[in-house]
């Protein structure tokens, strides 16, 4: 399994945990998800890196507000879309 596919799978798993109300477990998983995404997005074009910074800020805002469903949506949809747009 490629690093990209593994990261996308982890995004879905993390989002699922937030949706189930398992926010402590999800938050611990989220750290690994963000680190993996960061590694993959380092080599991405500048526009994708800028989008990553924006999405990361929005996800951290959701976390600060304890908006777990909003955070799950950002992880499952916005972050995965960014990862899928990284050139191979």
HELIX and SHEET records of a PDB file:
HELIX    1   1 UNK A    3  UNK A   19  1                                  17    
HELIX    2   2 UNK A   23  UNK A   41  1                                  19    
HELIX    3   3 UNK A   46  UNK A   65  1                                  20    
HELIX    4   4 UNK A   68  UNK A   73  1                                   6    
HELIX    5   5 UNK A   74  UNK A   79  3                                   6    
HELIX    6   6 UNK A   80  UNK A   84  1                                   5    
END                                                                             
